[in-house]
Amino acid sequence: MGNPGQVSALIRPPVVGGVTELITASPVEGRWQANRTEKIVKQLPTLQIGVGKKDDPLRWHVKTLFYLLHARGFGLNGGINETAFGDALRDALRQFQEAAGLSADGVCGSNTWPALLRAS
């Protein structure tokens, strides 16, 4: 079948969040060679006050942020569930950022998304 360590499979996963990539798997190591999640996270938008209003395509990212904060115990006053990034969401995000040791600026960007998505 080939030399040990040689890539034996090329897999094209479905499009996830607008991201398609080629991932390789090695039969010897038995694990993904590309960190697909990291690539997707790097493409997530920066969210701040005012985004996610009606007809804004970022509203679904705002909803994802809301759910991630809620799952981490930083829910919004009994579960206000909106797709617009308002004061309550910013305040919850700041609390999370502070607890995670990040700059508590209330903006969800390249440092905050990975912290929210961490498994621990």
Biopython code that builds the backbone (N, CA, C, O; Angstrom):
import numpy as np
from Bio.PDB.StructureBuilder import StructureBuilder

atoms = [
    (1, "MET", "N", (0.800, -1.194, 0.000)),
    (1, "MET", "CA", (0.000, 0.000, 0.000)),
    (1, "MET", "C", (0.836, 1.247, 0.000)),
    (1, "MET", "O", (0.327, 2.316, -0.338)),
    (2, "GLY", "N", (2.068, 1.163, 0.355)),
    (2, "GLY", "CA", (2.898, 2.360, 0.403)),
    (2, "GLY", "C", (3.841, 2.290, 1.579)),
    (2, "GLY", "O", (3.784, 1.360, 2.384)),
    (3, "ASN", "N", (4.690, 3.258, 1.672)),
    (3, "ASN", "CA", (5.660, 3.320, 2.756)),
    (3, "ASN", "C", (4.998, 3.780, 4.044)),
    (3, "ASN", "O", (4.069, 4.587, 4.004)),
    (4, "PRO", "N", (5.465, 3.275, 5.198)),
    (4, "PRO", "CA", (4.933, 3.765, 6.466)),
    (4, "PRO", "C", (5.106, 5.282, 6.549)),
    (4, "PRO", "O", (6.143, 5.820, 6.160)),
    (5, "GLY", "N", (4.121, 5.934, 7.040)),
    (5, "GLY", "CA", (4.173, 7.377, 7.162)),
    (5, "GLY", "C", (3.700, 8.111, 5.925)),
    (5, "GLY", "O", (3.465, 9.319, 5.961)),
    (6, "GLN", "N", (3.560, 7.382, 4.834)),
    (6, "GLN", "CA", (3.081, 8.006, 3.603)),
    (6, "GLN", "C", (1.591, 8.260, 3.734)),
    (6, "GLN", "O", (0.864, 7.446, 4.302)),
    (7, "VAL", "N", (1.147, 9.365, 3.221)),
    (7, "VAL", "CA", (-0.268, 9.692, 3.270)),
    (7, "VAL", "C", (-1.008, 8.705, 2.388)),
    (7, "VAL", "O", (-0.702, 8.562, 1.205)),
    (8, "SER", "N", (-1.986, 8.022, 2.975)),
    (8, "SER", "CA", (-2.715, 7.023, 2.205)),
    (8, "SER", "C", (-4.142, 7.444, 1.901)),
    (8, "SER", "O", (-4.823, 6.792, 1.110)),
    (9, "ALA", "N", (-4.593, 8.501, 2.503)),
    (9, "ALA", "CA", (-5.978, 8.907, 2.264)),
    (9, "ALA", "C", (-6.057, 10.418, 2.132)),
    (9, "ALA", "O", (-5.443, 11.153, 2.905)),
    (10, "LEU", "N", (-6.797, 10.859, 1.176)),
    (10, "LEU", "CA", (-7.103, 12.276, 1.046)),
    (10, "LEU", "C", (-8.601, 12.411, 1.227)),
    (10, "LEU", "O", (-9.378, 11.769, 0.520)),
    (11, "ILE", "N", (-8.997, 13.219, 2.145)),
    (11, "ILE", "CA", (-10.405, 13.334, 2.499)),
    (11, "ILE", "C", (-10.838, 14.779, 2.317)),
    (11, "ILE", "O", (-10.177, 15.691, 2.814)),
    (12, "ARG", "N", (-11.916, 14.994, 1.626)),
    (12, "ARG", "CA", (-12.462, 16.338, 1.461)),
    (12, "ARG", "C", (-13.750, 16.392, 2.265)),
    (12, "ARG", "O", (-14.774, 15.856, 1.841)),
    (13, "PRO", "N", (-13.702, 17.047, 3.440)),
    (13, "PRO", "CA", (-14.894, 17.128, 4.277)),
    (13, "PRO", "C", (-15.913, 18.076, 3.663)),
    (13, "PRO", "O", (-15.587, 18.852, 2.765)),
    (14, "PRO", "N", (-17.146, 18.011, 4.151)),
    (14, "PRO", "CA", (-18.147, 18.954, 3.668)),
    (14, "PRO", "C", (-17.774, 20.375, 4.082)),
    (14, "PRO", "O", (-16.953, 20.580, 4.976)),
    (15, "VAL", "N", (-18.374, 21.328, 3.432)),
    (15, "VAL", "CA", (-18.138, 22.724, 3.772)),
    (15, "VAL", "C", (-18.715, 22.977, 5.163)),
    (15, "VAL", "O", (-19.872, 22.649, 5.427)),
    (16, "VAL", "N", (-17.916, 23.557, 6.043)),
    (16, "VAL", "CA", (-18.343, 23.861, 7.402)),
    (16, "VAL", "C", (-18.118, 25.340, 7.630)),
    (16, "VAL", "O", (-16.979, 25.805, 7.590)),
    (17, "GLY", "N", (-19.173, 26.082, 7.866)),
    (17, "GLY", "CA", (-19.037, 27.509, 8.130)),
    (17, "GLY", "C", (-18.388, 28.255, 6.986)),
    (17, "GLY", "O", (-17.687, 29.242, 7.207)),
    (18, "GLY", "N", (-18.614, 27.795, 5.763)),
    (18, "GLY", "CA", (-18.038, 28.460, 4.607)),
    (18, "GLY", "C", (-16.590, 28.085, 4.356)),
    (18, "GLY", "O", (-15.946, 28.670, 3.486)),
    (19, "VAL", "N", (-16.061, 27.111, 5.107)),
    (19, "VAL", "CA", (-14.656, 26.730, 4.975)),
    (19, "VAL", "C", (-14.564, 25.315, 4.415)),
    (19, "VAL", "O", (-15.139, 24.381, 4.974)),
    (20, "THR", "N", (-13.851, 25.165, 3.328)),
    (20, "THR", "CA", (-13.563, 23.846, 2.788)),
    (20, "THR", "C", (-12.058, 23.700, 2.757)),
    (20, "THR", "O", (-11.356, 24.640, 2.384)),
    (21, "GLU", "N", (-11.560, 22.572, 3.129)),
    (21, "GLU", "CA", (-10.123, 22.359, 3.103)),
    (21, "GLU", "C", (-9.811, 20.898, 2.848)),
    (21, "GLU", "O", (-10.668, 20.028, 3.001)),
    (22, "LEU", "N", (-8.620, 20.650, 2.472)),
    (22, "LEU", "CA", (-8.153, 19.298, 2.227)),
    (22, "LEU", "C", (-7.427, 18.827, 3.472)),
    (22, "LEU", "O", (-6.496, 19.486, 3.936)),
    (23, "ILE", "N", (-7.839, 17.706, 4.009)),
    (23, "ILE", "CA", (-7.231, 17.170, 5.218)),
    (23, "ILE", "C", (-6.627, 15.816, 4.861)),
    (23, "ILE", "O", (-7.234, 15.040, 4.122)),
    (24, "THR", "N", (-5.448, 15.531, 5.377)),
    (24, "THR", "CA", (-4.799, 14.256, 5.108)),
    (24, "THR", "C", (-4.762, 13.421, 6.371)),
    (24, "THR", "O", (-4.659, 13.951, 7.477)),
    (25, "ALA", "N", (-4.847, 12.122, 6.200)),
    (25, "ALA", "CA", (-4.758, 11.207, 7.333)),
    (25, "ALA", "C", (-3.616, 10.241, 7.075)),
    (25, "ALA", "O", (-3.427, 9.785, 5.947)),
    (26, "SER", "N", (-2.863, 9.929, 8.101)),
    (26, "SER", "CA", (-1.744, 9.014, 7.984)),
    (26, "SER", "C", (-2.110, 7.701, 8.651)),
    (26, "SER", "O", (-2.585, 7.705, 9.787)),
    (27, "PRO", "N", (-1.901, 6.571, 7.974)),
    (27, "PRO", "CA", (-2.243, 5.284, 8.568)),
    (27, "PRO", "C", (-1.339, 4.931, 9.745)),
    (27, "PRO", "O", (-1.741, 4.171, 10.626)),
    (28, "VAL", "N", (-0.132, 5.470, 9.769)),
    (28, "VAL", "CA", (0.806, 5.160, 10.837)),
    (28, "VAL", "C", (0.441, 5.900, 12.109)),
    (28, "VAL", "O", (0.381, 5.309, 13.187)),
    (29, "GLU", "N", (0.198, 7.181, 11.982)),
    (29, "GLU", "CA", (-0.101, 7.983, 13.153)),
    (29, "GLU", "C", (-1.578, 7.924, 13.519)),
    (29, "GLU", "O", (-1.934, 8.109, 14.683)),
    (30, "GLY", "N", (-2.450, 7.666, 12.529)),
    (30, "GLY", "CA", (-3.869, 7.521, 12.798)),
    (30, "GLY", "C", (-4.546, 8.788, 13.283)),
    (30, "GLY", "O", (-5.537, 8.718, 14.010)),
    (31, "ARG", "N", (-4.034, 9.933, 12.898)),
    (31, "ARG", "CA", (-4.665, 11.180, 13.332)),
    (31, "ARG", "C", (-4.618, 12.195, 12.199)),
    (31, "ARG", "O", (-3.881, 12.030, 11.227)),
    (32, "TRP", "N", (-5.401, 13.229, 12.339)),
    (32, "TRP", "CA", (-5.433, 14.275, 11.323)),
    (32, "TRP", "C", (-4.117, 15.025, 11.305)),
    (32, "TRP", "O", (-3.529, 15.300, 12.351)),
    (33, "GLN", "N", (-3.666, 15.348, 10.120)),
    (33, "GLN", "CA", (-2.424, 16.089, 9.972)),
    (33, "GLN", "C", (-2.664, 17.598, 9.968)),
    (33, "GLN", "O", (-1.733, 18.369, 10.200)),
    (34, "ALA", "N", (-3.866, 18.017, 9.715)),
    (34, "ALA", "CA", (-4.186, 19.438, 9.718)),
    (34, "ALA", "C", (-5.155, 19.698, 10.858)),
    (34, "ALA", "O", (-6.023, 18.872, 11.140)),
    (35, "ASN", "N", (-5.014, 20.811, 11.496)),
    (35, "ASN", "CA", (-5.926, 21.155, 12.573)),
    (35, "ASN", "C", (-7.070, 21.968, 11.981)),
    (35, "ASN", "O", (-7.010, 23.195, 11.911)),
    (36, "ARG", "N", (-8.092, 21.271, 11.565)),
    (36, "ARG", "CA", (-9.229, 21.881, 10.883)),
    (36, "ARG", "C", (-9.922, 22.926, 11.752)),
    (36, "ARG", "O", (-10.307, 23.990, 11.266)),
    (37, "THR", "N", (-10.077, 22.624, 13.022)),
    (37, "THR", "CA", (-10.746, 23.561, 13.920)),
    (37, "THR", "C", (-9.991, 24.879, 13.992)),
    (37, "THR", "O", (-10.598, 25.950, 13.950)),
    (38, "GLU", "N", (-8.671, 24.804, 14.100)),
    (38, "GLU", "CA", (-7.873, 26.024, 14.177)),
    (38, "GLU", "C", (-8.052, 26.881, 12.928)),
    (38, "GLU", "O", (-8.137, 28.105, 13.019)),
    (39, "LYS", "N", (-8.108, 26.250, 11.782)),
    (39, "LYS", "CA", (-8.294, 26.995, 10.539)),
    (39, "LYS", "C", (-9.660, 27.674, 10.500)),
    (39, "LYS", "O", (-9.781, 28.807, 10.032)),
    (40, "ILE", "N", (-10.676, 26.989, 10.986)),
    (40, "ILE", "CA", (-12.024, 27.564, 11.005)),
    (40, "ILE", "C", (-12.081, 28.730, 11.983)),
    (40, "ILE", "O", (-12.648, 29.777, 11.670)),
    (41, "VAL", "N", (-11.493, 28.553, 13.176)),
    (41, "VAL", "CA", (-11.525, 29.606, 14.191)),
    (41, "VAL", "C", (-10.852, 30.875, 13.680)),
    (41, "VAL", "O", (-11.318, 31.979, 13.962)),
    (42, "LYS", "N", (-9.772, 30.729, 12.939)),
    (42, "LYS", "CA", (-9.071, 31.900, 12.418)),
    (42, "LYS", "C", (-9.921, 32.696, 11.435)),
    (42, "LYS", "O", (-9.630, 33.862, 11.169)),
    (43, "GLN", "N", (-10.961, 32.084, 10.897)),
    (43, "GLN", "CA", (-11.819, 32.765, 9.936)),
    (43, "GLN", "C", (-13.102, 33.316, 10.556)),
    (43, "GLN", "O", (-13.924, 33.907, 9.855)),
    (44, "LEU", "N", (-13.278, 33.126, 11.860)),
    (44, "LEU", "CA", (-14.470, 33.661, 12.514)),
    (44, "LEU", "C", (-14.384, 35.182, 12.567)),
    (44, "LEU", "O", (-13.297, 35.740, 12.720)),
    (45, "PRO", "N", (-15.521, 35.850, 12.442)),
    (45, "PRO", "CA", (-15.506, 37.321, 12.405)),
    (45, "PRO", "C", (-15.316, 37.930, 13.794)),
    (45, "PRO", "O", (-15.559, 37.285, 14.814)),
    (46, "THR", "N", (-14.883, 39.165, 13.806)),
    (46, "THR", "CA", (-14.820, 39.933, 15.044)),
    (46, "THR", "C", (-16.217, 40.480, 15.319)),
    (46, "THR", "O", (-16.842, 41.089, 14.450)),
    (47, "LEU", "N", (-16.691, 40.256, 16.528)),
    (47, "LEU", "CA", (-18.036, 40.700, 16.912)),
    (47, "LEU", "C", (-17.925, 41.754, 18.001)),
    (47, "LEU", "O", (-17.127, 41.629, 18.929)),
    (48, "GLN", "N", (-18.732, 42.786, 17.873)),
    (48, "GLN", "CA", (-18.758, 43.858, 18.866)),
    (48, "GLN", "C", (-20.130, 44.517, 18.872)),
    (48, "GLN", "O", (-20.997, 44.180, 18.064)),
    (49, "ILE", "N", (-20.314, 45.440, 19.774)),
    (49, "ILE", "CA", (-21.594, 46.149, 19.902)),
    (49, "ILE", "C", (-22.079, 46.607, 18.532)),
    (49, "ILE", "O", (-21.323, 47.179, 17.746)),
    (50, "GLY", "N", (-23.360, 46.343, 18.262)),
    (50, "GLY", "CA", (-23.996, 46.839, 17.040)),
    (50, "GLY", "C", (-24.109, 45.832, 15.912)),
    (50, "GLY", "O", (-24.907, 46.036, 14.997)),
    (51, "VAL", "N", (-23.329, 44.735, 15.942)),
    (51, "VAL", "CA", (-23.448, 43.764, 14.860)),
    (51, "VAL", "C", (-24.590, 42.801, 15.149)),
    (51, "VAL", "O", (-25.014, 42.653, 16.296)),
    (52, "GLY", "N", (-25.082, 42.152, 14.109)),
    (52, "GLY", "CA", (-26.113, 41.137, 14.260)),
    (52, "GLY", "C", (-27.536, 41.637, 14.166)),
    (52, "GLY", "O", (-28.479, 40.889, 14.427)),
    (53, "LYS", "N", (-27.697, 42.876, 13.800)),
    (53, "LYS", "CA", (-29.060, 43.392, 13.665)),
    (53, "LYS", "C", (-29.746, 42.732, 12.479)),
    (53, "LYS", "O", (-29.107, 42.025, 11.699)),
    (54, "LYS", "N", (-31.030, 42.959, 12.347)),
    (54, "LYS", "CA", (-31.840, 42.333, 11.303)),
    (54, "LYS", "C", (-31.141, 42.372, 9.942)),
    (54, "LYS", "O", (-30.619, 43.407, 9.528)),
    (55, "ASP", "N", (-31.140, 41.249, 9.269)),
    (55, "ASP", "CA", (-30.548, 41.068, 7.942)),
    (55, "ASP", "C", (-29.025, 41.145, 7.923)),
    (55, "ASP", "O", (-28.433, 41.127, 6.843)),
    (56, "ASP", "N", (-28.377, 41.230, 9.074)),
    (56, "ASP", "CA", (-26.924, 41.197, 9.141)),
    (56, "ASP", "C", (-26.493, 39.728, 9.170)),
    (56, "ASP", "O", (-26.909, 38.994, 10.066)),
    (57, "PRO", "N", (-25.676, 39.283, 8.218)),
    (57, "PRO", "CA", (-25.266, 37.879, 8.216)),
    (57, "PRO", "C", (-24.491, 37.482, 9.472)),
    (57, "PRO", "O", (-24.376, 36.293, 9.767)),
    (58, "LEU", "N", (-23.965, 38.440, 10.205)),
    (58, "LEU", "CA", (-23.227, 38.115, 11.428)),
    (58, "LEU", "C", (-24.147, 37.730, 12.583)),
    (58, "LEU", "O", (-23.672, 37.287, 13.629)),
    (59, "ARG", "N", (-25.457, 37.894, 12.405)),
    (59, "ARG", "CA", (-26.378, 37.597, 13.509)),
    (59, "ARG", "C", (-26.262, 36.146, 13.964)),
    (59, "ARG", "O", (-26.478, 35.856, 15.141)),
    (60, "TRP", "N", (-25.927, 35.232, 13.062)),
    (60, "TRP", "CA", (-25.808, 33.819, 13.451)),
    (60, "TRP", "C", (-24.525, 33.577, 14.236)),
    (60, "TRP", "O", (-24.475, 32.686, 15.084)),
    (61, "HIS", "N", (-23.497, 34.354, 13.963)),
    (61, "HIS", "CA", (-22.282, 34.278, 14.770)),
    (61, "HIS", "C", (-22.544, 34.853, 16.163)),
    (61, "HIS", "O", (-22.009, 34.357, 17.155)),
    (62, "VAL", "N", (-23.363, 35.893, 16.230)),
    (62, "VAL", "CA", (-23.730, 36.473, 17.528)),
    (62, "VAL", "C", (-24.501, 35.439, 18.345)),
    (62, "VAL", "O", (-24.274, 35.301, 19.547)),
    (63, "LYS", "N", (-25.400, 34.723, 17.704)),
    (63, "LYS", "CA", (-26.163, 33.681, 18.408)),
    (63, "LYS", "C", (-25.221, 32.576, 18.906)),
    (63, "LYS", "O", (-25.398, 32.067, 20.013)),
    (64, "THR", "N", (-24.233, 32.208, 18.107)),
    (64, "THR", "CA", (-23.240, 31.217, 18.526)),
    (64, "THR", "C", (-22.479, 31.725, 19.743)),
    (64, "THR", "O", (-22.256, 30.974, 20.692)),
    (65, "LEU", "N", (-22.080, 32.991, 19.724)),
    (65, "LEU", "CA", (-21.395, 33.593, 20.867)),
    (65, "LEU", "C", (-22.280, 33.518, 22.106)),
    (65, "LEU", "O", (-21.813, 33.165, 23.188)),
    (66, "PHE", "N", (-23.558, 33.852, 21.945)),
    (66, "PHE", "CA", (-24.504, 33.785, 23.061)),
    (66, "PHE", "C", (-24.528, 32.377, 23.670)),
    (66, "PHE", "O", (-24.436, 32.219, 24.888)),
    (67, "TYR", "N", (-24.652, 31.365, 22.816)),
    (67, "TYR", "CA", (-24.727, 29.983, 23.308)),
    (67, "TYR", "C", (-23.424, 29.536, 23.957)),
    (67, "TYR", "O", (-23.447, 28.824, 24.962)),
    (68, "LEU", "N", (-22.292, 29.941, 23.399)),
    (68, "LEU", "CA", (-21.002, 29.573, 23.989)),
    (68, "LEU", "C", (-20.830, 30.212, 25.364)),
    (68, "LEU", "O", (-20.356, 29.563, 26.296)),
    (69, "LEU", "N", (-21.208, 31.471, 25.491)),
    (69, "LEU", "CA", (-21.129, 32.127, 26.794)),
    (69, "LEU", "C", (-22.048, 31.439, 27.801)),
    (69, "LEU", "O", (-21.669, 31.221, 28.952)),
    (70, "HIS", "N", (-23.248, 31.104, 27.364)),
    (70, "HIS", "CA", (-24.200, 30.424, 28.243)),
    (70, "HIS", "C", (-23.635, 29.071, 28.696)),
    (70, "HIS", "O", (-23.744, 28.717, 29.870)),
    (71, "ALA", "N", (-23.041, 28.325, 27.780)),
    (71, "ALA", "CA", (-22.469, 27.015, 28.109)),
    (71, "ALA", "C", (-21.309, 27.140, 29.094)),
    (71, "ALA", "O", (-21.046, 26.211, 29.857)),
    (72, "ARG", "N", (-20.625, 28.262, 29.087)),
    (72, "ARG", "CA", (-19.501, 28.502, 29.991)),
    (72, "ARG", "C", (-19.946, 29.125, 31.323)),
    (72, "ARG", "O", (-19.116, 29.432, 32.179)),
    (73, "GLY", "N", (-21.261, 29.306, 31.488)),
    (73, "GLY", "CA", (-21.774, 29.847, 32.736)),
    (73, "GLY", "C", (-21.832, 31.362, 32.778)),
    (73, "GLY", "O", (-21.930, 31.954, 33.853)),
    (74, "PHE", "N", (-21.771, 31.986, 31.621)),
    (74, "PHE", "CA", (-21.843, 33.442, 31.540)),
    (74, "PHE", "C", (-23.097, 33.849, 30.784)),
    (74, "PHE", "O", (-23.054, 34.665, 29.864)),
    (75, "GLY", "N", (-24.231, 33.253, 31.200)),
    (75, "GLY", "CA", (-25.507, 33.537, 30.556)),
    (75, "GLY", "C", (-25.954, 34.960, 30.786)),
    (75, "GLY", "O", (-25.413, 35.673, 31.632)),
    (76, "LEU", "N", (-26.934, 35.355, 30.035)),
    (76, "LEU", "CA", (-27.397, 36.741, 30.078)),
    (76, "LEU", "C", (-28.704, 36.849, 30.836)),
    (76, "LEU", "O", (-29.771, 36.583, 30.282)),
    (77, "ASN", "N", (-28.631, 37.233, 32.083)),
    (77, "ASN", "CA", (-29.821, 37.535, 32.882)),
    (77, "ASN", "C", (-31.014, 36.640, 32.576)),
    (77, "ASN", "O", (-32.046, 37.114, 32.102)),
    (78, "GLY", "N", (-30.875, 35.374, 32.840)),
    (78, "GLY", "CA", (-31.989, 34.461, 32.648)),
    (78, "GLY", "C", (-32.164, 33.991, 31.215)),
    (78, "GLY", "O", (-33.190, 33.391, 30.896)),
    (79, "GLY", "N", (-31.222, 34.236, 30.362)),
    (79, "GLY", "CA", (-31.262, 33.662, 29.026)),
    (79, "GLY", "C", (-31.855, 34.515, 27.942)),
    (79, "GLY", "O", (-32.561, 33.998, 27.077)),
    (80, "ILE", "N", (-31.593, 35.814, 27.956)),
    (80, "ILE", "CA", (-32.035, 36.652, 26.842)),
    (80, "ILE", "C", (-31.377, 36.096, 25.594)),
    (80, "ILE", "O", (-30.155, 35.964, 25.539)),
    (81, "ASN", "N", (-32.177, 35.772, 24.595)),
    (81, "ASN", "CA", (-31.651, 35.110, 23.406)),
    (81, "ASN", "C", (-31.885, 35.999, 22.194)),
    (81, "ASN", "O", (-32.958, 35.972, 21.592)),
    (82, "GLU", "N", (-30.898, 36.769, 21.847)),
    (82, "GLU", "CA", (-31.014, 37.679, 20.719)),
    (82, "GLU", "C", (-29.892, 37.409, 19.727)),
    (82, "GLU", "O", (-28.898, 36.758, 20.049)),
    (83, "THR", "N", (-30.070, 37.914, 18.532)),
    (83, "THR", "CA", (-29.011, 37.798, 17.540)),
    (83, "THR", "C", (-28.293, 39.125, 17.343)),
    (83, "THR", "O", (-27.357, 39.208, 16.547)),
    (84, "ALA", "N", (-28.713, 40.153, 18.047)),
    (84, "ALA", "CA", (-28.035, 41.451, 17.974)),
    (84, "ALA", "C", (-27.082, 41.575, 19.155)),
    (84, "ALA", "O", (-27.440, 41.225, 20.280)),
    (85, "PHE", "N", (-25.896, 42.060, 18.913)),
    (85, "PHE", "CA", (-24.879, 42.227, 19.947)),
    (85, "PHE", "C", (-25.156, 43.537, 20.673)),
    (85, "PHE", "O", (-24.875, 44.623, 20.166)),
    (86, "GLY", "N", (-25.713, 43.409, 21.870)),
    (86, "GLY", "CA", (-26.068, 44.585, 22.659)),
    (86, "GLY", "C", (-25.269, 44.669, 23.949)),
    (86, "GLY", "O", (-24.294, 43.942, 24.142)),
    (87, "ASP", "N", (-25.697, 45.564, 24.824)),
    (87, "ASP", "CA", (-24.985, 45.807, 26.078)),
    (87, "ASP", "C", (-24.899, 44.572, 26.970)),
    (87, "ASP", "O", (-23.847, 44.308, 27.551)),
    (88, "ALA", "N", (-25.996, 43.805, 27.089)),
    (88, "ALA", "CA", (-25.998, 42.626, 27.964)),
    (88, "ALA", "C", (-25.003, 41.570, 27.475)),
    (88, "ALA", "O", (-24.299, 40.960, 28.280)),
    (89, "LEU", "N", (-24.945, 41.357, 26.182)),
    (89, "LEU", "CA", (-24.005, 40.384, 25.630)),
    (89, "LEU", "C", (-22.567, 40.871, 25.822)),
    (89, "LEU", "O", (-21.683, 40.085, 26.166)),
    (90, "ARG", "N", (-22.337, 42.155, 25.603)),
    (90, "ARG", "CA", (-20.997, 42.711, 25.803)),
    (90, "ARG", "C", (-20.546, 42.537, 27.253)),
    (90, "ARG", "O", (-19.397, 42.178, 27.511)),
    (91, "ASP", "N", (-21.456, 42.792, 28.201)),
    (91, "ASP", "CA", (-21.106, 42.662, 29.612)),
    (91, "ASP", "C", (-20.787, 41.211, 29.978)),
    (91, "ASP", "O", (-19.838, 40.953, 30.718)),
    (92, "ALA", "N", (-21.576, 40.266, 29.463)),
    (92, "ALA", "CA", (-21.306, 38.848, 29.710)),
    (92, "ALA", "C", (-19.977, 38.444, 29.088)),
    (92, "ALA", "O", (-19.212, 37.686, 29.686)),
    (93, "LEU", "N", (-19.704, 38.945, 27.898)),
    (93, "LEU", "CA", (-18.436, 38.637, 27.232)),
    (93, "LEU", "C", (-17.258, 39.200, 28.023)),
    (93, "LEU", "O", (-16.230, 38.536, 28.153)),
    (94, "ARG", "N", (-17.393, 40.397, 28.545)),
    (94, "ARG", "CA", (-16.327, 40.983, 29.364)),
    (94, "ARG", "C", (-16.056, 40.141, 30.607)),
    (94, "ARG", "O", (-14.902, 39.942, 30.989)),
    (95, "GLN", "N", (-17.124, 39.646, 31.239)),
    (95, "GLN", "CA", (-16.953, 38.787, 32.414)),
    (95, "GLN", "C", (-16.201, 37.513, 32.044)),
    (95, "GLN", "O", (-15.312, 37.075, 32.773)),
    (96, "PHE", "N", (-16.562, 36.924, 30.909)),
    (96, "PHE", "CA", (-15.862, 35.726, 30.458)),
    (96, "PHE", "C", (-14.395, 36.041, 30.174)),
    (96, "PHE", "O", (-13.503, 35.318, 30.617)),
    (97, "GLN", "N", (-14.148, 37.118, 29.437)),
    (97, "GLN", "CA", (-12.775, 37.481, 29.086)),
    (97, "GLN", "C", (-11.923, 37.691, 30.336)),
    (97, "GLN", "O", (-10.780, 37.239, 30.395)),
    (98, "GLU", "N", (-12.468, 38.359, 31.309)),
    (98, "GLU", "CA", (-11.735, 38.589, 32.554)),
    (98, "GLU", "C", (-11.421, 37.264, 33.245)),
    (98, "GLU", "O", (-10.295, 37.053, 33.695)),
    (99, "ALA", "N", (-12.406, 36.372, 33.331)),
    (99, "ALA", "CA", (-12.211, 35.075, 33.969)),
    (99, "ALA", "C", (-11.199, 34.216, 33.207)),
    (99, "ALA", "O", (-10.502, 33.395, 33.803)),
    (100, "ALA", "N", (-11.124, 34.412, 31.888)),
    (100, "ALA", "CA", (-10.201, 33.631, 31.057)),
    (100, "ALA", "C", (-8.815, 34.267, 30.971)),
    (100, "ALA", "O", (-7.930, 33.726, 30.307)),
    (101, "GLY", "N", (-8.615, 35.401, 31.631)),
    (101, "GLY", "CA", (-7.322, 36.057, 31.611)),
    (101, "GLY", "C", (-7.043, 36.828, 30.329)),
    (101, "GLY", "O", (-5.890, 37.081, 29.981)),
    (102, "LEU", "N", (-8.111, 37.196, 29.632)),
    (102, "LEU", "CA", (-7.975, 37.953, 28.388)),
    (102, "LEU", "C", (-8.241, 39.438, 28.650)),
    (102, "LEU", "O", (-8.735, 39.816, 29.712)),
    (103, "SER", "N", (-7.914, 40.244, 27.690)),
    (103, "SER", "CA", (-8.258, 41.662, 27.760)),
    (103, "SER", "C", (-9.784, 41.775, 27.721)),
    (103, "SER", "O", (-10.414, 41.352, 26.752)),
    (104, "ALA", "N", (-10.371, 42.338, 28.765)),
    (104, "ALA", "CA", (-11.832, 42.417, 28.877)),
    (104, "ALA", "C", (-12.350, 43.634, 28.129)),
    (104, "ALA", "O", (-12.789, 44.610, 28.738)),
    (105, "ASP", "N", (-12.296, 43.569, 26.797)),
    (105, "ASP", "CA", (-12.702, 44.698, 25.966)),
    (105, "ASP", "C", (-14.128, 44.565, 25.424)),
    (105, "ASP", "O", (-14.647, 45.497, 24.809)),
    (106, "GLY", "N", (-14.763, 43.408, 25.650)),
    (106, "GLY", "CA", (-16.124, 43.218, 25.166)),
    (106, "GLY", "C", (-16.219, 42.996, 23.664)),
    (106, "GLY", "O", (-17.296, 43.119, 23.080)),
    (107, "VAL", "N", (-15.100, 42.671, 23.045)),
    (107, "VAL", "CA", (-15.055, 42.377, 21.608)),
    (107, "VAL", "C", (-14.643, 40.925, 21.453)),
    (107, "VAL", "O", (-13.645, 40.495, 22.031)),
    (108, "CYS", "N", (-15.395, 40.174, 20.686)),
    (108, "CYS", "CA", (-15.070, 38.768, 20.448)),
    (108, "CYS", "C", (-14.267, 38.675, 19.161)),
    (108, "CYS", "O", (-14.811, 38.807, 18.065)),
    (109, "GLY", "N", (-12.976, 38.446, 19.305)),
    (109, "GLY", "CA", (-12.082, 38.393, 18.155)),
    (109, "GLY", "C", (-11.147, 37.209, 18.218)),
    (109, "GLY", "O", (-11.483, 36.164, 18.775)),
    (110, "SER", "N", (-9.970, 37.377, 17.644)),
    (110, "SER", "CA", (-9.035, 36.276, 17.460)),
    (110, "SER", "C", (-8.498, 35.674, 18.758)),
    (110, "SER", "O", (-8.029, 34.536, 18.741)),
    (111, "ASN", "N", (-8.546, 36.384, 19.867)),
    (111, "ASN", "CA", (-8.110, 35.814, 21.141)),
    (111, "ASN", "C", (-9.270, 35.198, 21.916)),
    (111, "ASN", "O", (-9.086, 34.232, 22.658)),
    (112, "THR", "N", (-10.457, 35.756, 21.742)),
    (112, "THR", "CA", (-11.604, 35.295, 22.521)),
    (112, "THR", "C", (-12.243, 34.032, 21.946)),
    (112, "THR", "O", (-12.600, 33.130, 22.704)),
    (113, "TRP", "N", (-12.395, 33.948, 20.618)),
    (113, "TRP", "CA", (-13.012, 32.758, 20.025)),
    (113, "TRP", "C", (-12.325, 31.461, 20.481)),
    (113, "TRP", "O", (-13.018, 30.541, 20.914)),
    (114, "PRO", "N", (-10.986, 31.351, 20.399)),
    (114, "PRO", "CA", (-10.365, 30.097, 20.824)),
    (114, "PRO", "C", (-10.617, 29.775, 22.301)),
    (114, "PRO", "O", (-10.802, 28.612, 22.662)),
    (115, "ALA", "N", (-10.625, 30.798, 23.148)),
    (115, "ALA", "CA", (-10.899, 30.561, 24.572)),
    (115, "ALA", "C", (-12.318, 30.046, 24.780)),
    (115, "ALA", "O", (-12.541, 29.171, 25.618)),
    (116, "LEU", "N", (-13.271, 30.574, 24.034)),
    (116, "LEU", "CA", (-14.659, 30.120, 24.134)),
    (116, "LEU", "C", (-14.832, 28.696, 23.634)),
    (116, "LEU", "O", (-15.665, 27.950, 24.149)),
    (117, "LEU", "N", (-14.053, 28.319, 22.641)),
    (117, "LEU", "CA", (-14.209, 27.008, 22.017)),
    (117, "LEU", "C", (-13.365, 25.921, 22.653)),
    (117, "LEU", "O", (-13.490, 24.751, 22.290)),
    (118, "ARG", "N", (-12.512, 26.282, 23.590)),
    (118, "ARG", "CA", (-11.671, 25.286, 24.265)),
    (118, "ARG", "C", (-12.527, 24.245, 24.965)),
    (118, "ARG", "O", (-13.581, 24.564, 25.514)),
    (119, "ALA", "N", (-12.077, 23.014, 24.944)),
    (119, "ALA", "CA", (-12.858, 21.924, 25.526)),
    (119, "ALA", "C", (-12.803, 21.925, 27.050)),
    (119, "ALA", "O", (-13.696, 21.375, 27.695)),
    (120, "SER", "N", (-11.796, 22.518, 27.625)),
    (120, "SER", "CA", (-11.657, 22.468, 29.091)),
    (120, "SER", "C", (-12.485, 23.517, 29.774)),
    (120, "SER", "O", (-12.478, 23.606, 31.002)),
]
sb = StructureBuilder()
sb.init_structure("model")
sb.init_model(0)
sb.init_chain("A")
sb.init_seg("    ")
for serial, (resi, resn, name, xyz) in enumerate(atoms, 1):
    if name == "N":
        sb.init_residue(resn, " ", resi, " ")
    sb.init_atom(name, np.array(xyz, "f"), 0.0, 1.0, " ", f" {name:<3s}", serial, name[0])
structure = sb.get_structure()
